[in-house]
């Protein structure tokens, strides 16, 4: 079932003009919301225009079809209990919420593991990138002044051990996990509010979702104590998690209908003193297949 959403041709001309001028889709959605339009409707209209541009089709004239919204049911994939035995380690659940699914965790990694991860990651750091919502390409942006790198699944003994531990903790198969990401934030660095799920507003994201399904959950683990600043902030939930070594925050954002939860909007507050190191694990609905892996399969064939 779907609902026809009508809008003025002037809005369509405004969208076309601004997209041609290189305006970011999320900024256009924000402007439309500021004029009183519902967020879901604004996102759907902008996405329809982006899709038409990418496919070389005519832009919507004055209406789009908006699928009826199914009731959202939190999945709660995180293992139950106040203490979770995750492979080789007992994880402490300091707090958790059910709607949306969120948890503050302790004892996820030990001090030696944190130190070794930082040492392995440091020489491989590159300026962090953001996904351009129109092209789907990774671009360096001044909106995130961090540095980052990725480990391959099972790259070495430590990474293998952590992949297994986090898979059990997040209660999804090992193969569903993307490679561990390590991020470094120097003093003054942070990130603007963003989502971890993949918005299907560009071909790259749509292809990634087709290969592996949507991202469904995130685990952000802190590898050092940050003297001041650097909290993981959830503005729509009124939550801020302090970066304490070995602790982590876990959150889910894709329900059992495949719908994503915009309440998962989050950011890294600027580091005001010291530096911040984090390890991020993303889980997918299905086995994770990177674009490079698909290319390798075709080359081998």
KAUR-V739597 format. One record per backbone hydrogen bond with DSSP energy under -0.5 kcal/mol. CO is the residue of the C=O (numbers start at 1). NH is the residue of the N-H. If there is no record, write none. Layout:
co=<CO CO>
nh=<NH NH>
This chain:
co=<1 3 3 4 5 8 8 9 10 11 12 13 14 15 16 17 18 19 24 24 25 26 27 28 29 30 31 32 32 33 38 39 40 41 42 43 44 45 46 47 48 49 50 51 52 52 53 62 64 64 65 66 68 72 73 82 83 84 84 85 86 86 89 89 91 92 92 95 97 100 101 102 103 103 104 104 105 106 110 111 112 113 114 115 116 117 118 119 121 122 126 128 130 130 132 137 139 141 143 146 147 148 149 152 156 157 158 159 160 161 162 163 164 165 166 167 167 169 173 174 175 176 180 181 182 183 184 184 185 186 189 190 191 194 197 199 202 203 204 205 206 207 208 209 212 214 216 216 217 218 219 219 220 221 222 225 228 228 231 231 232 233 233 234 234 234 239 240 241 242 243 244 246 246 247 248 249 250 251 253 255 259 260 261 262 266 267 267 268 270 270 271 273 276 277 277 278 279 280 281 282 283 283 290 291 292 293 294 295 296 297>
nh=<68 5 66 6 64 11 12 13 14 15 16 17 18 19 20 21 23 22 27 28 29 30 31 32 33 34 35 35 37 36 42 43 44 45 46 47 48 49 50 51 52 53 54 55 56 57 56 7 5 66 67 3 70 74 256 93 85 86 91 87 88 89 86 91 84 94 106 104 102 99 252 97 105 250 94 95 248 92 114 115 116 117 118 119 120 121 122 123 124 125 148 141 132 139 136 132 130 144 192 128 184 126 182 155 160 161 162 163 164 165 166 167 168 169 170 171 172 79 176 177 288 284 151 280 149 278 147 186 276 189 271 145 268 266 199 201 206 207 208 209 210 211 212 213 286 285 253 254 283 251 221 281 249 279 246 227 272 273 233 269 241 235 267 237 238 239 234 242 232 244 226 247 108 109 222 105 220 103 218 261 258 255 262 264 265 194 233 269 191 230 272 188 228 185 223 224 183 221 181 219 178 216 217 294 295 296 297 298 299 300 301>
